[in-house]
Amino acid sequence: MARVPYLRREDADESQKPLYDRLEAERKVPTANIFLALANAPTQLDGFLTYANSLRAADLSPRLRELAILTVGYATRSAYEVAHHQSHGLGAGLTEEQLAAVPDFESSDLFDATEKAVMRLAEESTLQVDVSEETWRAAADRLTDKQMVELSLSIAWYNSGVRIMGLLGIDLEANYPHPFPNS
């Protein structure tokens, strides 16, 4: 159960209406619970959206970004992150079979060397913070410096996101299947 109220458009004062316009233009409708919770701090939500949009506009391929995000979600067991980014993964060209294989990517033959290097980097950074030179090099040998910075920012950003969701107790919306049904 959420630890702060989900503030909907009808709960907002007139000065906050443009923020809801922005949410509806840039994100899925109905508005996701994470954004409704963050609406309690409208200035920070506005910056949150701007930063998230910058990551989506990066040179890093959406496919690699979504694999990194899903890996962060599985490494932290964030049902909210995984459930929301499975559809993004499909939109980025991942198959249902690949989505199901993310938790066991190391032993899967569904991912190429670049994808596995990105996922390994995301997992190691999430679980250990610092990454080994070997893990870094495996990805850096396949991506540009710019893409590596974008990937690092994406991994860190979504790590912060799962922690925000956990702290605020964000509920997974009913229209999303729970990725960890036995939890």
C-alpha positions in Angstrom: 0.0 0.0 0.0 1.3 3.4 -0.9 2.8 5.5 1.8 1.7 8.8 0.2 -1.6 9.5 -1.6 -1.8 9.2 -5.3 -2.7 12.7 -6.4 -4.9 12.8 -9.5 -5.7 15.7 -11.7 -8.9 16.4 -9.7 -6.8 16.6 -6.5 -4.4 19.2 -7.9 -4.8 23.0 -7.6 -4.9 25.1 -10.8 -1.2 25.8 -10.8 -0.4 22.0 -11.1 -2.8 21.3 -14.1 0.1 21.8 -16.7 2.0 19.1 -14.9 -0.9 16.7 -15.4 -1.2 17.8 -19.1 2.5 16.9 -19.4 2.0 13.5 -17.8 -0.9 12.7 -20.1 1.0 13.8 -23.2 4.3 12.1 -22.4 3.3 8.9 -20.5 0.6 6.2 -20.6 -3.0 7.1 -19.7 -4.2 6.3 -17.2 -1.3 7.9 -15.3 0.9 5.3 -13.5 1.0 5.2 -9.8 4.6 6.2 -9.6 3.8 9.6 -11.1 0.7 10.1 -9.1 2.7 9.5 -5.9 5.5 11.8 -7.1 2.9 14.5 -7.8 3.1 15.2 -4.0 6.3 17.0 -4.9 5.4 18.7 -8.3 8.7 20.4 -8.8 10.7 17.2 -8.4 8.2 15.3 -10.6 8.7 17.8 -13.4 12.5 17.3 -13.1 12.0 13.6 -12.9 10.1 13.6 -16.2 12.7 15.7 -17.9 15.6 13.5 -16.9 13.8 10.3 -17.8 13.0 11.8 -21.2 16.6 12.6 -21.8 17.5 9.0 -21.2 15.0 7.8 -23.8 16.5 10.3 -26.3 20.0 8.8 -26.0 22.1 7.1 -28.6 22.0 3.9 -26.7 19.5 1.6 -28.4 16.1 1.2 -26.8 16.6 -2.6 -26.8 19.8 -2.4 -24.8 18.3 0.2 -22.5 15.3 -2.0 -21.8 17.4 -5.0 -21.2 19.4 -3.0 -18.6 16.3 -1.7 -17.0 14.7 -5.2 -16.8 17.9 -6.6 -15.4 17.8 -3.9 -12.7 14.2 -4.8 -12.0 14.9 -8.5 -11.6 18.0 -8.0 -9.6 16.1 -5.9 -7.1 12.9 -8.0 -7.4 11.0 -4.8 -8.3 7.6 -6.1 -9.6 6.6 -2.6 -10.5 9.8 -2.0 -12.6 9.6 -5.4 -14.4 5.9 -5.2 -15.1 6.1 -1.7 -16.6 9.2 -2.3 -18.7 8.1 -5.6 -20.2 5.8 -3.7 -22.6 8.7 -1.2 -23.3 10.9 -4.2 -24.0 8.4 -5.6 -26.5 8.2 -2.1 -28.1 12.0 -2.2 -28.4 12.0 -5.5 -30.3 12.4 -8.0 -27.5 10.4 -11.2 -27.8 8.2 -12.7 -25.1 10.7 -15.5 -24.9 13.5 -13.1 -24.3 11.5 -11.2 -21.6 11.1 -14.5 -19.8 14.8 -15.3 -20.1 16.1 -12.0 -18.5 16.4 -13.4 -15.0 18.7 -16.2 -16.4 20.4 -14.3 -19.2 23.8 -15.7 -18.5 22.7 -19.2 -19.4 20.4 -18.2 -22.2 21.2 -18.4 -25.9 18.6 -15.8 -26.7 20.9 -12.9 -26.1 24.0 -11.9 -28.1 27.4 -11.0 -26.5 26.6 -7.3 -26.4 23.2 -7.8 -24.8 24.8 -10.1 -22.2 27.6 -7.6 -21.5 25.0 -4.8 -20.9 22.9 -7.0 -18.7 25.9 -8.2 -16.7 26.9 -4.6 -16.2 23.4 -3.7 -15.0 23.3 -6.6 -12.6 26.7 -6.2 -11.1 26.2 -2.4 -10.7 22.8 -3.0 -9.0 24.0 -5.7 -6.7 27.5 -4.5 -5.9 27.6 -0.8 -6.9 31.2 -1.0 -8.2 31.8 -3.1 -11.3 34.8 -5.0 -12.2 37.1 -3.9 -15.0 36.3 -7.1 -16.8 32.5 -6.4 -16.7 33.1 -2.8 -17.7 35.4 -3.8 -20.6 33.0 -6.4 -21.9 30.4 -3.7 -22.6 32.8 -0.8 -23.4 34.5 -2.9 -26.1 31.1 -3.0 -27.9 29.7 0.5 -27.2 30.9 4.0 -27.7 32.0 6.1 -24.7 28.8 8.2 -25.1 26.7 5.0 -25.1 28.6 3.8 -22.0 27.8 7.0 -20.2 24.2 6.8 -21.3 24.0 3.2 -20.2 25.6 4.1 -16.8 23.1 6.9 -16.3 20.2 4.6 -17.2 21.3 1.8 -14.9 21.7 4.3 -12.0 18.5 6.1 -12.8 16.4 2.9 -12.7 18.2 1.8 -9.6 17.0 5.1 -8.0 13.5 4.4 -9.4 13.2 1.0 -7.8 14.3 2.5 -4.5 11.8 5.3 -4.7 9.0 2.8 -5.5 10.1 0.7 -2.5 10.3 3.6 -0.2 6.9 5.0 -1.2 5.3 1.6 -1.4 4.0 2.1 -4.9 1.3 -0.4 -5.8 1.4 -2.2 -9.1 -1.7 -1.3 -11.1 -4.3 -4.0 -11.6 -3.9 -4.0 -15.4 -0.3 -5.3 -15.1 0.5 -8.9 -14.4 2.7 -9.5 -11.4 6.0 -10.8 -12.6 6.7 -12.6 -9.3 3.4 -14.4 -8.7 4.6 -16.4 -5.8 5.8 -13.3 -3.9 
